[in-house]
Amino acid sequence: MNKILVICAVLLLSALKVSAQDLIVKGKLSLADTLQVRLTDGINVDTLVTNNGEFYFKRKPGRSLAYAILAWPVHDKNHKEFYKKFFVEKGEVTIMDSAVTMTYPEYEDKFDEFAKWNDPLIKLREQISKVRSGNPAIADQRITRATSLLIDKLQIETAKAFVLANTDNIISAYVFGEYLLPGIQDAALLDSIYNCIDAKFRDTRIMRLIAQAIEGKKNTRSGQPVLSFSATTSTGKQFSLSSLKGKYVLLDFWGTWCPPCVAGFPRMKIYHDKYAGKIEFVGIACRDDEKALRAAIRKYQLDWTQILNHETVDGIQKKYAIDGGFPAKVLIDPQGRLVQLYHGETNDLYDKLDELFNVKD
């Protein structure tokens, strides 16, 4: 009898131990009663619909520590969407609107050390963008543009200082991927910072992606011919990049799961119409499926070519070494050469288009 009890106790403890390693993300949002809620780590996506704002996800810890909860009202398409990014490995995460609690908050706490310095710069950028969009005066536009560039540099320096001060913590790699990869074009400089991060993290997914992206920067320098590709569009038509030779082309690598990508659509639409006939836009949806892509095309009224990237070694995303910093935009000249690769939603791309097509502020 005692032996049976011991065996049962051992089995129970084993079950509890396994359960303790699970990741549970739960909570309640007051955004609307009926919500579509999505949990993503950039690789796997779980989605549910809730009628009372409550949600519950359970999964085994994956290869990433970076997660995000996205939510939007099912019936009110104009309502503001919810987005919360966080860093965790296991345990419970409870999200009650903006309040977040965790069983194991050590990774989130480390990222908060960086956010303490970076968040004020983000808020300042938002204020500058409002001023710039609301005041068309040329002098003011030049001042705000110069200020935006200064904020870019401050963010890069802040991220660089954090990474170099925390080379023994994996969160430094996530800051590297989100801020230094898109912000620094010098592959040699990126390589030197990458090599400062503790070698014990080299086999993690984030570090492998960073290494691939740095290698991609080495192989995608301005002036080099870009790799051509063929694909089927969202409307079922055959598309070949070579068919656009003779025109400027903008490849937009994005995803329906990526709030910054979606936030950039209004400005993309303005420039798509502004330079119609002078440049072709081609959207490449990454880490998505056909259903999600078609729904997004309808929802955001995207009227330029859209292609679903296939997540294989031969996928378009892999060919262009786009492994971080979404959205990523590739500007190609009429001879099929790379003009510039842009990571994130920045003013640099649109300033470059205005420069190319001789339109002054």
C-alpha positions in Angstrom: 0.0 0.0 0.0 2.8 2.4 1.0 4.6 1.5 -2.2 1.6 2.4 -4.3 1.2 5.7 -2.5 4.9 6.5 -3.1 4.5 5.7 -6.8 1.4 7.9 -7.0 3.2 10.7 -5.3 6.1 10.5 -7.7 3.8 10.5 -10.7 1.9 13.5 -9.3 5.1 15.5 -8.6 6.3 14.6 -12.2 3.0 15.9 -13.6 3.2 19.1 -11.6 6.8 19.6 -12.7 5.9 19.2 -16.4 2.9 21.5 -15.9 5.2 24.1 -14.2 7.2 24.3 -17.4 4.2 25.3 -19.5 3.6 28.8 -20.6 0.1 30.2 -19.8 -1.0 33.6 -21.1 -4.4 34.7 -19.9 -6.3 37.8 -19.0 -9.1 40.1 -19.8 -9.3 43.2 -22.1 -11.9 45.9 -22.0 -11.4 46.9 -25.6 -14.7 45.4 -26.7 -17.0 42.5 -25.7 -16.3 40.4 -28.8 -12.6 40.3 -29.6 -10.2 38.3 -31.8 -7.1 37.7 -29.7 -3.8 36.4 -31.1 -0.7 35.1 -29.3 2.5 35.0 -31.4 6.2 34.4 -30.8 7.0 35.3 -34.4 7.0 31.6 -35.3 3.7 30.1 -34.0 0.4 31.9 -33.8 -2.6 30.9 -31.7 -5.9 32.7 -32.2 -9.3 32.7 -30.4 -12.5 34.7 -30.4 -13.8 35.8 -27.0 -17.3 37.2 -26.2 -16.4 38.7 -22.8 -12.9 40.0 -23.3 -11.3 37.0 -21.5 -8.6 34.9 -23.1 -6.5 31.8 -22.2 -3.6 30.3 -24.1 -1.4 27.4 -23.0 1.6 26.2 -24.9 5.0 24.5 -24.3 7.9 27.0 -24.2 9.3 27.6 -27.6 12.5 28.7 -29.2 11.7 32.4 -28.5 11.4 34.5 -25.4 9.6 37.3 -27.2 5.8 37.1 -27.3 3.0 39.5 -28.2 -0.7 39.6 -27.6 -2.7 41.3 -30.4 -6.5 41.9 -30.1 -9.1 43.7 -32.1 -12.9 44.0 -32.1 -14.6 41.6 -34.4 -17.5 43.9 -35.2 -16.1 47.4 -34.9 -13.4 47.7 -37.6 -12.5 51.3 -36.7 -11.9 50.6 -33.1 -8.3 50.8 -31.8 -6.4 47.6 -31.7 -4.5 46.2 -28.6 -0.9 45.2 -28.7 1.4 44.1 -25.9 4.9 42.7 -26.3 6.6 40.8 -23.4 9.5 38.5 -22.7 9.0 35.3 -20.8 10.1 31.6 -20.9 7.5 29.8 -18.8 5.0 30.1 -16.0 1.8 32.3 -16.0 1.4 35.7 -17.7 -1.7 37.7 -16.7 -2.7 40.7 -18.9 -5.5 42.9 -17.6 -5.5 45.7 -20.2 -2.2 47.6 -19.6 -1.3 45.7 -16.3 0.9 42.7 -16.7 2.0 40.2 -14.0 4.3 37.2 -14.4 5.4 34.2 -12.4 8.9 34.5 -13.8 9.5 38.1 -14.7 13.3 38.1 -14.9 13.5 38.6 -18.7 10.8 41.2 -18.7 12.6 43.1 -15.9 15.8 43.1 -17.9 14.1 44.5 -21.0 12.4 47.1 -18.8 15.9 48.4 -17.9 16.3 49.2 -21.6 12.8 50.5 -22.0 13.3 53.0 -19.2 15.7 54.8 -21.5 14.1 54.0 -24.8 10.4 54.7 -24.2 10.9 58.5 -23.8 12.6 58.6 -27.2 9.6 56.7 -28.7 7.2 59.2 -27.2 9.3 62.1 -28.5 9.3 60.6 -32.0 5.5 60.3 -31.8 5.2 64.0 -30.9 7.6 65.0 -33.7 5.5 62.9 -36.2 2.3 64.7 -35.1 4.0 68.1 -35.5 5.4 67.1 -38.9 2.1 65.8 -40.3 0.2 68.8 -39.0 2.5 71.6 -40.3 3.3 71.6 -44.0 5.7 74.6 -43.8 9.0 73.8 -45.5 11.2 75.2 -42.7 9.2 73.3 -40.0 9.4 70.1 -42.1 13.2 70.4 -42.3 13.5 71.0 -38.5 11.3 68.0 -37.6 13.1 65.8 -40.1 16.4 66.7 -38.6 15.0 66.0 -35.1 13.7 62.6 -36.2 17.2 61.7 -37.5 18.7 62.7 -34.2 16.2 60.5 -32.3 17.1 57.6 -34.6 20.8 58.1 -33.6 20.0 58.3 -29.9 17.9 55.1 -30.1 20.8 53.3 -31.8 23.3 54.5 -29.3 21.0 53.7 -26.4 20.5 50.1 -27.7 24.2 49.7 -28.4 25.1 50.8 -24.8 22.5 48.3 -23.4 23.7 45.4 -25.5 27.4 46.0 -24.6 26.5 46.3 -20.9 24.5 43.1 -20.9 26.4 40.7 -23.1 25.8 37.9 -20.6 22.0 38.2 -20.9 20.0 36.9 -23.8 17.7 39.9 -23.8 20.7 41.9 -25.2 20.2 39.8 -28.4 16.5 40.8 -28.7 17.5 44.5 -28.3 20.2 43.9 -30.9 17.7 42.4 -33.3 15.0 45.0 -32.8 17.1 48.2 -32.8 20.6 47.7 -34.0 19.9 45.4 -37.0 17.5 47.9 -38.6 19.3 51.0 -37.5 22.9 50.1 -38.5 23.8 49.3 -42.1 27.5 48.7 -41.5 27.8 44.9 -41.4 31.3 45.1 -40.0 30.1 47.1 -37.0 27.2 44.8 -36.4 29.5 41.8 -36.6 31.8 43.3 -33.9 28.9 44.0 -31.6 27.5 40.5 -32.2 30.8 38.9 -31.3 30.7 40.7 -27.9 27.5 38.8 -26.9 28.4 35.7 -24.8 29.1 32.7 -27.1 26.8 30.5 -25.0 23.8 32.1 -26.8 25.1 31.4 -30.3 22.8 28.4 -30.8 19.6 30.3 -29.8 17.2 31.1 -32.5 17.5 34.9 -32.1 21.3 34.8 -32.4 21.1 32.6 -35.5 18.7 35.0 -37.1 20.9 37.9 -36.3 23.9 36.1 -37.8 21.9 35.4 -41.0 20.8 39.0 -41.2 24.3 40.3 -40.8 25.4 38.0 -43.6 22.5 39.2 -45.6 23.6 42.8 -45.2 27.1 41.8 -46.4 25.5 40.3 -49.5 22.9 43.1 -50.2 24.9 46.2 -50.5 23.6 49.2 -52.3 24.4 49.0 -56.0 24.4 45.3 -56.2 22.0 43.4 -58.5 19.1 42.0 -56.5 18.0 38.4 -56.7 15.0 37.8 -59.0 12.1 35.6 -58.1 8.7 34.3 -59.5 5.6 33.7 -57.5 1.8 33.5 -57.6 0.0 36.7 -56.4 -3.0 36.8 -54.1 -5.3 37.0 -57.1 -3.8 33.9 -58.7 -1.7 35.6 -61.4 1.9 34.7 -62.1 4.4 37.4 -61.1 8.1 37.8 -61.9 10.3 40.5 -60.5 12.3 40.7 -63.8 9.1 41.8 -65.6 9.4 45.1 -63.7 12.9 45.9 -65.0 12.9 49.5 -66.2 10.9 50.7 -63.2 11.6 51.5 -59.6 10.3 48.7 -57.4 9.5 48.7 -53.6 9.3 45.3 -52.0 7.4 45.5 -48.7 8.1 42.5 -46.4 5.3 42.5 -43.8 2.9 40.4 -41.9 -0.7 40.5 -40.7 0.6 39.8 -37.2 2.9 42.9 -37.2 1.3 46.1 -35.8 4.1 48.4 -37.2 3.6 46.9 -40.7 -0.1 47.6 -40.5 0.4 51.1 -39.0 2.5 52.0 -42.1 -0.2 51.3 -44.7 -1.8 54.8 -44.7 1.5 56.4 -45.6 2.3 53.7 -48.1 -1.0 54.4 -49.8 -0.3 58.1 -50.0 3.1 57.4 -51.7 1.7 54.6 -53.9 -0.8 57.1 -55.4 1.6 60.1 -55.3 4.1 58.3 -57.6 1.8 56.0 -59.6 3.5 55.1 -62.8 7.0 55.8 -61.5 7.3 53.0 -59.0 5.7 49.6 -58.4 4.9 48.4 -54.9 5.0 44.6 -54.2 3.9 43.3 -50.8 5.4 40.1 -49.5 3.4 38.6 -46.6 5.7 36.6 -44.3 4.7 34.0 -41.6 1.1 34.2 -42.8 -1.4 32.0 -44.6 -3.6 32.7 -47.6 -6.7 33.3 -45.5 -5.1 35.9 -43.3 -3.5 37.6 -46.3 -6.8 37.9 -48.2 -8.6 39.2 -45.1 -5.9 41.9 -44.6 -6.0 43.0 -48.2 -9.8 43.5 -47.9 -9.6 45.2 -44.4 -6.8 47.6 -45.3 -7.8 48.0 -49.0 -4.3 47.2 -50.3 -4.4 47.8 -54.1 -0.9 46.8 -55.0 0.5 43.4 -55.8 0.5 41.0 -52.8 2.5 37.7 -52.6 2.5 35.1 -49.8 6.0 34.2 -48.9 6.6 30.4 -48.6 8.5 29.6 -45.4 11.2 27.5 -47.1 14.9 27.9 -47.8 13.9 29.1 -51.3 11.4 31.6 -50.0 11.6 35.2 -51.0 12.2 36.3 -47.4 15.2 34.0 -47.1 16.7 35.1 -50.5 16.7 38.7 -49.3 17.9 37.7 -45.7 14.9 39.4 -44.1 14.8 37.8 -40.7 14.1 40.6 -38.3 13.0 44.2 -38.1 9.6 44.0 -39.8 8.5 45.7 -41.8 11.4 45.6 -44.2 11.3 47.5 -47.4 13.7 46.9 -50.4 14.0 49.7 -52.9 15.2 48.6 -56.3 16.3 50.8 -59.2 15.2 50.4 -62.9 18.4 48.4 -63.7 17.5 45.9 -61.0 20.1 47.0 -58.5 19.5 47.6 -54.8 19.1 51.2 -53.8 18.6 50.6 -50.1 17.1 48.2 -47.5 15.0 49.9 -44.9 13.9 48.2 -41.6 10.9 49.5 -39.7 8.7 52.4 -40.4 11.0 55.4 -40.8 11.0 58.6 -42.7 14.2 57.7 -44.6 12.4 55.7 -47.3 9.8 58.4 -48.1 12.5 61.1 -48.1 14.4 59.0 -50.6 11.3 58.6 -52.8 10.8 62.4 -52.8 14.4 62.9 -53.6 14.3 60.4 -56.5 11.2 61.8 -58.1 12.2 65.5 -57.5 9.3 66.4 -55.3 10.1 69.1 -52.7 8.4 69.4 -49.3 
